[in-house]
Amino acid sequence: MNGASREALASAREQLDALTDNPSVDAAKLAEELAAVTALLDREVSLRRVLTDPAQAGEARAELAGRLLGSRIGGPATDLVTGMVRARWSRSRDLADALEELAFSADLVAAQRAGALDDVEDELFRFGRIVGANPELRRALTDRNAAASAKTELLRSLLGGRANPVTERVVIRLVVQPRGRSLEAGLDALSKLAAHRRDRMVAVVTSAVPLSEGQRERLNASLTALYGRQIHLNLDVDPEVLGGVQVRIGDEVINGTIAERLDEATRRMAG
């Protein structure tokens, strides 16, 4: 997002934090209602344009949103949506995109309150790895001709009772309402949101064998000292690295694997 939309989203994030700081606000319900409004604005493009029309006063737009949504969603969600509608948006779609982000964030707040945010982060990462390793599963989940109910049933059979309820909810929403985004991009965005809840960076660590608890703790401490921020480790095992570890943080790769050192030796000999 750019310009006005970036400012509006920043303000909406602050509003969400203020709402969810109140323990009486049901974060899971808020997430569900914000997701429903997102779906409504995706379906009703003309309504989305009216609610973001810069020619109309912000208060008039907010009043319209309150009339349309007040009987469908709870007070906290209505307050949040009307506050967002008062703001200026560079593009009408940006409002729906922002609402979707806040819906996912509210679900992550619910996980954090339950002390399960780490579990949700890890489960999202593992689910992404499972999908990446199973082309048939990916096709089933991304098939545009498949019914939403069939995808939901498949995901519940995979995740129900095995993953945290928040993980199940956000993955189902992501698959059923992809909004023109790849499944991988959606899962990556969710992981970043989860890390942001803790103001942490995410490091994808690949090793030939599972790291011990002591190794994980030492690596985490080293990366935290290096970057000056708390680091969340997403652990992956790939026998092809032969030994050592590869750490990817954003676009930066720290490669200490035997395979990389062999490749480097081969390049030097060839050069």
N, C-alpha and C positions, 0 to 999 in steps of 0.2 A: 504494500500500500504506500501511497505517496501523499504529500501535502496534507490537505484537510482530513483525509481518511486516516492517516497515520496518527494525527492528533486526536481524532475521535476515538480510535481504538485504544490509545493510551488512557484516555479518560474513562472509557468503558471498563478497562481492566481494573482501574482504581475503584470504580463503583462496585465491581464484582467482589474485589477484596474486602471492601467495606461491608458489603452484605454478608459475605461468608465468614467474616470475623465474628458475627453474631451466631452463637451456637444454636439459637432457636430457629435459624433458617435451615430448612431441609435442603442440603446441597444436591442430593440425588434427584429430588423432585424439581429443583430449579434447573438442573441439567436437562431433564426430560422436557420441561416446558420450553426452554430456549431452543432445544433441538426441534420441537414442533413448530415454533415460529420460523426457524430457518427453513424447514420444509415448506411451510406456507409461502414464504417469500420466493422460494425457488419455483413454486408452481404458479404463483400469481405475480408475474413480472410487472404488470401494470400497477399493482398495489405497491410493489417495491419502489417503483419509480415515483409514485405519488409521495411516499414516505421519505424520499430523499430529494424531492424537488426543491432546488435552491430558490425558486421563485416564490415559494410559500414560506410563511413565517414558521420558525421552529416550534413555537408553542402550538400553532394550528396543526402541524404534523403530529405532535405529541398527543394532542387532544383526540385526533382521529385514531391513532394507534390505541389509545386507552379505551375508546368506545368499541373498537373492533375486537380487542383482545381481552379486555377486563373481565369478561364473563367466562373466558376459556382458560386463563392461566391465573396463578396466584398473585398476591400483592407484590412480593419481592421481584418476580419475573416481570410483572407489568411496570414497576418502577424502573427496572433496569432497561427494558425495551424503550419506554417512553423517553428516558434520558438519552439513549442512543439516537433516537429519531430527532430529538431537538438539535443534535449536532449536525455539522455539515460534512457531507461525504463526497469524495471526488468522483466516485462511480456508484451507481445504485447497487451493483453486486457486492461492493465492499461491505455494505451493511449486513448482508446475509453471511458473508465470509466471517465477519467479526462475531456475529451471533453464534456461528458454529464453533469458533474457537472458544468462546465463553462457555458454551455448553460442555465441551470437552474439559475445560478447566474446572468447571463446577463438579464434574464427576471425579476429577482428580483430587479436589478438595475433600470430597466424601471419602476417598481412599486414605487421604492423609489423616483425617479425623479418626479413622479406624486403625491407624498405625500400619496401613497396608500399602503405602505408596511405593516402597521398595519392591514389594511383591508384584505390583502392577507393572512397574518399569521392567522388571525382569521377564514377566510373562509376555509383555508386548514384544520385547526383543526376541524371545524364544519362538513366539508365534511367527514373527517375520522370517526367522531362519527356517522354520518348518515349511512355510509357504514357498520360500525360495528353493527348497530342496524337493518339492513335490509339485511338478508342473500340472498334474491332473487336478490337484486340489486348487491350485491357483486358477485354472480354467473354470472350474465349477464356481468359484467365488466371484469371478469377474465376468462371467457370461452375461451379456446384456439381455439375452432372451430368457434367462432363468428367472422364475418368480422370486420375489423378495422373501416370500414365506418359505420357499425351499432352501434358500441361502441361510435364512435364520435357523431353520431346523438343523441344517448341516453344522452350523457353528455351535449350536447348543449341544449337539451330540459330541462335538470335539472338546468344548470348553466347559460345559455344564458339570459342576462338581469337581472339576480339575483346576479351574482358574478362579481368581477372585471375581465376585459378581461385577465389580467395576470394569475389569478387563473384558468380561463377556459383553457388557453393555456397550462399551466404546467400540469394540471390534465389530459387533453386529451393526452399529450405526454407521461405521466407516464403510462396511461392505455393502449394506443396503442403500446407503446414500453417498456414493462416491463423489458426486458433484464434479465430474470431469477430471478426477485425479486418479493416478494409479494407486493400487493397493500399497505398494512399497512406499510411495511418497506420503500416503496418509499415515502409515505406521511410523515413518520417520518423524513426521510432524507431531504425532502423539508423544513419541519418546522425548522430543525436545520440550514439549509443554510440561511433561512430567518432571524433567530435569529442572526446568525453570521454576517449578513450584518450590524447589529447594535451593534455587540459585546455584545450581551445580552444572558443571560441564559433564558430558557423556564421553567416555572413552571405550571404544570397541577393542577388546584385547583378544588376540588370536594366538593360541599356543598349541603345541603338538599334543600335549596331554593336559588334563585338568590341573589348574594351579591349586596348591594347598592353601589353607586359610592364612598361614603365615606369609606365603608368597603374595597373596592378594593384599594383605595388610601392608606389606612393605612397598609393593608397587603403588598402592593407593596413596601412601604417605609421600612417596617420591614425586608422583605426579601432582599432588596437592601443593607440595613445596615449589615445584617447577612453575606451575601456572598461577599460584596464589589464590586458588579457588578450590572449593570442595569438588571432588571428582567422583562420579558414579561409574563403576566398571560394569560393562556388558561383556560377559565372557563367552568366547567361542572356541571350539576345539577343531583343529584341522591338521591331521597327521602329515600333510604335505609340507608343512613348514619345517619339519624335521626336528627342530629344537629351538629354544629361546622363545621370545614373544614378539608380536607385532602390535603396536598400539596406534590406533587411529582416533584423533580428536578433531572433529570437523574435517577440514581439508589437509590437515597435517598428519604425517605418518612417521612414527618412530619405529624403525625396523631393526630388531636385534635377533632375527632368526638365523639359524644355520643355513637355510636355503638361500637367504639374501646374501650372506657372506660368501657362499659358494658361487653364486651368480656374479658377485663383484670380482672374485678371484678369476673366474672364467673370462670376464670382460677385460681384466688387466692383462691376462696371458694372450688374449686375442689381439689386444691393442698394441 
